[in-house]
């Protein structure tokens, strides 16, 4: 009697294991609901239908010359000799805002840089571009949201239009118009490449993704060498989108956790949000892009001759 037991019976003498570290689960990445890309799709289709309504081939030509007059009525297509892509005449596209050097430079109709992106030369042209838009644009909008993808689409399309009109001027081809969303679509492709490079740490199969994307871009650029296709708009849009991808599509590096999601007392190793090379490419791309736009506009408007050129005779789809 009077002896202490071999183990502690009071709370002060008991030993407890250290408390576990606070559990942490980072929130899943946000997925945006795409609505802008489908809206652009509907706008392009609606503009093509309206262009065919306004064109009204049977009222301007012999009904036997127009294609599918009995089935389509006033929506019948122009003859193949005028438009092999099953679409309206160049005069109709010009009225609706097609890109033409004379009107942009001499009449200061700069809005044509953007309106030409929503016009298409024919059904074949429209279907190829809209399939690419849905295939590429919807995924990008889901990941990055409508604001960044909208800016990317418009600025890439402007870059494609700018290089297109410069190419027409440099080559002396001043009697053409240019229409189509290809410049903006190639901008989306270019941004996918730069997004892969600047967000390199978050991808698992880096080389496979890079090779497949380069092959897709190469095949699409090769199509631009077909007759009556404005490849300069493709290249201008691709270069603009490639630079814009470093600016608009930069994501935090792998392993970064926002401090507001880290519970107090956690020993999680904190990483900087971005790598140094992401900042470097952002600044460099912004400088190159602004200088490129400024150079193109200066070359287009500064020192332009006083005499006007002849009106256009043919159209170049993009």
Secondary structure per residue as TSV (DSSP state, phi and psi in degrees):
chain	resnum	aa	ss	phi	psi
A	1	X	-	360.0	152.7
A	2	X	-	83.8	-5.0
A	3	X	-	-87.9	146.8
A	4	X	-	-74.8	143.3
A	5	X	-	-67.0	160.5
A	6	X	S	-69.7	-1.0
A	7	X	S	-134.5	156.4
A	8	X	-	-76.6	134.3
A	9	X	-	-105.3	-15.7
A	10	X	S	-95.0	158.4
A	11	X	T	-63.2	-37.7
A	12	X	T	-63.5	-32.4
A	13	X	T	-87.5	-8.8
A	14	X	-	-77.6	150.7
A	15	X	-	-114.0	131.8
A	16	X	-	-119.6	148.5
A	17	X	-	-66.6	152.6
A	18	X	-	-61.1	148.9
A	19	X	-	-64.5	145.4
A	20	X	-	-67.8	154.7
A	21	X	-	-65.3	144.8
A	22	X	-	-58.6	132.5
A	23	X	-	-71.4	145.9
A	24	X	-	-138.1	129.3
A	25	X	-	-132.5	111.6
A	26	X	-	-64.7	147.7
A	27	X	-	-67.4	146.9
A	28	X	-	-66.3	153.7
A	29	X	-	-62.9	144.9
A	30	X	-	-75.5	132.4
A	31	X	-	-108.2	120.0
A	32	X	-	-80.4	150.0
A	33	X	-	-89.4	112.5
A	34	X	-	-70.7	129.3
A	35	X	-	-136.1	-25.6
A	36	X	H	-71.5	-45.8
A	37	X	H	-62.5	-46.1
A	38	X	H	-59.7	-33.9
A	39	X	H	-66.4	-41.2
A	40	X	H	-63.0	-39.9
A	41	X	H	-59.5	-49.7
A	42	X	H	-63.1	-39.2
A	43	X	H	-63.4	-43.4
A	44	X	H	-63.3	-43.3
A	45	X	H	-65.7	-42.6
A	46	X	H	-64.1	-39.2
A	47	X	H	-66.8	-35.2
A	48	X	H	-68.3	-42.5
A	49	X	H	-61.4	-42.2
A	50	X	H	-66.5	-37.4
A	51	X	H	-64.4	-36.2
A	52	X	H	-70.9	-35.7
A	53	X	H	-64.6	-44.4
A	54	X	H	-70.3	-31.1
A	55	X	H	-64.5	-48.9
A	56	X	-	46.9	64.3
A	57	X	H	-54.9	-43.0
A	58	X	H	-61.8	-24.8
A	59	X	H	-81.2	-18.0
A	60	X	H	-107.8	-21.3
A	61	X	S	-129.2	175.2
A	62	X	-	-65.2	135.1
A	63	X	T	-58.1	-30.7
A	64	X	T	-72.2	-21.7
A	65	X	T	-80.0	-33.4
A	66	X	S	-71.1	153.4
A	67	X	B	-93.4	130.7
A	68	X	T	60.8	42.3
A	69	X	H	-64.9	-42.7
A	70	X	H	-64.6	-35.5
A	71	X	H	-83.2	-35.3
A	72	X	H	-108.1	-15.4
A	73	X	G	65.5	-129.5
A	74	X	G	-69.4	-11.5
A	75	X	G	-87.5	9.1
A	76	X	-	-61.5	151.2
A	77	X	B	-84.2	157.2
A	78	X	-	-65.9	157.0
A	79	X	-	-58.7	155.5
A	80	X	T	-59.9	-31.3
A	81	X	T	-66.8	-23.6
A	82	X	T	-95.4	-39.2
A	83	X	-	-148.0	98.7
A	84	X	T	-75.3	-2.2
A	85	X	T	-97.1	8.6
A	86	X	S	62.9	73.7
A	87	X	-	-157.5	-164.7
A	88	X	-	-82.6	-178.9
A	89	X	-	-81.6	163.5
A	90	X	H	-67.8	-29.7
A	91	X	H	-65.4	-37.7
A	92	X	H	-65.7	-44.0
A	93	X	H	-63.4	-35.7
A	94	X	H	-65.3	-41.0
A	95	X	H	-63.8	-33.0
A	96	X	H	-87.2	-6.3
A	97	X	T	120.3	24.5
A	98	X	-	-64.5	156.1
A	99	X	B	-81.0	120.2
A	100	X	-	-139.5	135.8
A	101	X	H	-61.6	-45.3
A	102	X	H	-58.5	-45.4
A	103	X	H	-72.5	-33.7
A	104	X	H	-73.9	-44.5
A	105	X	H	-82.5	-47.6
A	106	X	T	-91.1	-31.2
A	107	X	S	-100.9	2.1
A	108	X	-	56.9	36.0
A	109	X	-	-90.3	67.4
A	110	X	T	-68.2	-18.6
A	111	X	T	-62.4	-16.9
A	112	X	H	-67.7	-19.9
A	113	X	H	-58.0	-32.0
A	114	X	H	-102.6	-38.1
A	115	X	H	-65.7	-29.5
A	116	X	G	-64.4	-20.6
A	117	X	G	-70.7	-16.7
A	118	X	G	-109.3	13.6
A	119	X	-	-117.5	149.3
A	120	X	-	-137.2	148.6
A	121	X	S	-77.2	-19.9
A	122	X	S	-174.2	178.2
A	123	X	H	-62.8	-44.0
A	124	X	H	-60.9	-45.0
A	125	X	H	-61.8	-44.5
A	126	X	H	-64.8	-46.9
A	127	X	H	-63.6	-42.2
A	128	X	H	-64.3	-41.7
A	129	X	H	-71.4	-40.5
A	130	X	H	-71.6	-32.2
A	131	X	H	-63.5	-43.9
A	132	X	H	-64.7	-38.7
A	133	X	I	-60.8	-47.6
A	134	X	I	-68.8	-38.3
A	135	X	I	-67.6	-38.6
A	136	X	I	-95.8	-47.0
A	137	X	I	-69.0	-37.6
A	138	X	H	-63.1	-44.4
A	139	X	H	-63.9	-41.2
A	140	X	H	-65.8	-39.7
A	141	X	H	-68.5	-34.0
A	142	X	H	-62.5	-35.2
A	143	X	H	-87.4	-34.2
A	144	X	H	-119.3	-7.7
A	145	X	-	90.1	163.6
A	146	X	H	-71.7	-33.0
A	147	X	H	-65.9	-49.9
A	148	X	H	-68.7	-39.3
A	149	X	H	-71.5	-34.6
A	150	X	H	-63.6	-45.6
A	151	X	H	-62.1	-41.7
A	152	X	H	-62.4	-41.9
A	153	X	H	-65.7	-47.9
A	154	X	H	-67.9	-46.8
A	155	X	H	-68.8	-35.0
A	156	X	H	-68.0	-41.8
A	157	X	H	-61.9	-38.6
A	158	X	H	-64.1	-42.3
A	159	X	H	-61.8	-39.4
A	160	X	H	-65.6	-40.9
A	161	X	H	-65.9	-38.0
A	162	X	H	-65.7	-47.7
A	163	X	H	-68.9	-31.0
A	164	X	H	-63.0	-47.7
A	165	X	H	-72.0	-29.6
A	166	X	H	-68.6	-37.7
A	167	X	H	-67.3	-39.5
A	168	X	H	-62.3	-38.6
A	169	X	H	-69.9	-44.0
A	170	X	H	-67.1	-36.4
A	171	X	H	-82.1	-7.2
A	172	X	T	78.0	9.8
A	173	X	-	-88.8	88.7
A	174	X	-	-105.1	5.7
A	175	X	S	-111.7	33.5
A	176	X	E	-127.2	159.6
A	177	X	E	-119.9	163.2
A	178	X	E	-134.4	132.1
A	179	X	E	-138.7	158.4
A	180	X	-	127.7	158.9
A	181	X	S	-96.4	11.2
A	182	X	H	-64.3	-35.5
A	183	X	H	-59.6	-45.8
A	184	X	H	-67.2	-37.9
A	185	X	H	-67.7	-39.7
A	186	X	H	-67.4	-27.5
A	187	X	H	-64.0	-39.3
A	188	X	H	-63.7	-39.5
A	189	X	H	-64.6	-44.2
A	190	X	H	-62.3	-38.4
A	191	X	H	-67.5	-31.4
A	192	X	H	-64.4	-36.9
A	193	X	H	-68.5	-47.6
A	194	X	H	-67.9	-32.7
A	195	X	H	-64.5	-38.5
A	196	X	H	-64.4	-39.6
A	197	X	H	-72.9	-44.6
A	198	X	H	-76.9	-23.7
A	199	X	T	-107.7	37.9
A	200	X	G	-58.4	-34.1
A	201	X	G	-72.3	-18.2
A	202	X	G	-92.7	-6.1
A	203	X	-	-94.9	139.1
A	204	X	S	-83.8	-57.3
A	205	X	S	-95.7	75.7
A	206	X	H	-64.9	-51.8
A	207	X	H	-64.8	-41.5
A	208	X	H	-63.7	-42.8
A	209	X	H	-64.6	-40.1
A	210	X	H	-66.9	-45.0
A	211	X	H	-64.3	-45.4
A	212	X	H	-63.3	-39.1
A	213	X	H	-68.6	-40.7
A	214	X	H	-63.2	-39.6
A	215	X	H	-63.9	-43.4
A	216	X	H	-62.4	-43.5
A	217	X	H	-64.7	-42.7
A	218	X	H	-62.6	-41.6
A	219	X	H	-64.9	-40.5
A	220	X	H	-67.9	-37.9
A	221	X	H	-68.2	-32.9
A	222	X	H	-64.1	-31.5
A	223	X	H	-62.2	-28.1
A	224	X	T	-67.2	-12.2
A	225	X	T	-89.5	1.2
A	226	X	S	-70.2	155.9
A	227	X	T	-59.8	144.2
A	228	X	T	66.3	18.5
A	229	X	B	-110.6	130.3
A	230	X	-	-86.6	88.8
A	231	X	H	-72.1	-22.2
A	232	X	H	-63.5	-35.7
A	233	X	H	-66.2	-36.5
A	234	X	H	-62.9	-47.0
A	235	X	H	-67.3	-43.5
A	236	X	H	-62.0	-42.5
A	237	X	H	-66.7	-40.3
A	238	X	H	-64.3	-45.7
A	239	X	H	-63.8	-41.9
A	240	X	H	-62.6	-46.0
A	241	X	H	-65.7	-35.7
A	242	X	H	-62.1	-43.7
A	243	X	H	-71.3	-39.2
A	244	X	H	-66.5	-28.4
A	245	X	H	-61.0	-37.7
A	246	X	H	-67.3	-23.8
A	247	X	H	-93.0	-45.6
A	248	X	H	-96.4	-24.3
A	249	X	S	-111.2	24.0
A	250	X	-	-75.2	127.9
A	251	X	-	-118.1	158.0
A	252	X	-	-67.1	154.8
A	253	X	-	-70.9	164.1
A	254	X	T	-65.2	132.4
A	255	X	T	94.9	-6.7
A	256	X	-	-74.5	137.7
A	257	X	-	-129.0	129.7
A	258	X	-	-62.0	130.3
A	259	X	G	-56.7	-27.1
A	260	X	G	-70.8	-15.4
A	261	X	G	-96.4	-2.5
A	262	X	S	-91.1	120.0
A	263	X	-	-69.7	153.0
A	264	X	T	-60.2	141.1
A	265	X	T	84.6	-1.4
A	266	X	-	-78.0	144.3
A	267	X	-	-101.6	27.9
A	268	X	-	-64.4	133.3
A	269	X	-	-73.1	122.8
A	270	X	-	-92.0	132.0
A	271	X	-	-110.8	153.5
A	272	X	-	-65.6	152.1
A	273	X	S	-64.9	-43.6
A	274	X	S	-125.0	154.8
A	275	X	-	-82.7	162.3
A	276	X	H	-63.1	-36.5
A	277	X	H	-70.3	-24.6
A	278	X	H	-66.5	-43.3
A	279	X	H	-64.2	-39.7
A	280	X	H	-61.9	-49.5
A	281	X	H	-67.2	-32.6
A	282	X	H	-61.8	-50.8
A	283	X	H	-66.2	-44.7
A	284	X	H	-63.0	-43.0
A	285	X	H	-65.5	-39.8
A	286	X	H	-62.5	-42.1
A	287	X	H	-65.7	-46.2
A	288	X	H	-63.8	-41.0
A	289	X	H	-64.7	-46.4
A	290	X	H	-64.7	-41.7
A	291	X	H	-65.4	-38.0
A	292	X	H	-65.7	-44.8
A	293	X	H	-63.2	-43.8
A	294	X	H	-64.3	-40.9
A	295	X	H	-65.2	-43.9
A	296	X	H	-63.1	-44.1
A	297	X	H	-66.8	-39.2
A	298	X	H	-65.5	-41.1
A	299	X	H	-66.4	-29.0
A	300	X	H	-79.2	-38.9
A	301	X	H	-105.4	-27.5
A	302	X	T	-82.5	127.7
A	303	X	T	74.4	24.3
A	304	X	-	-70.1	142.3
A	305	X	-	-67.3	156.1
A	306	X	S	-76.3	-35.6
A	307	X	S	-71.9	148.8
A	308	X	-	-94.7	152.6
A	309	X	-	-89.8	171.4
A	310	X	-	-70.6	152.9
A	311	X	-	-64.6	163.7
A	312	X	-	-70.8	158.4
A	313	X	-	-124.6	-20.1
A	314	X	E	-143.8	168.6
A	315	X	E	-120.4	148.7
A	316	X	E	-117.0	112.6
A	317	X	E	-73.1	160.2
A	318	X	-	-126.8	360.0
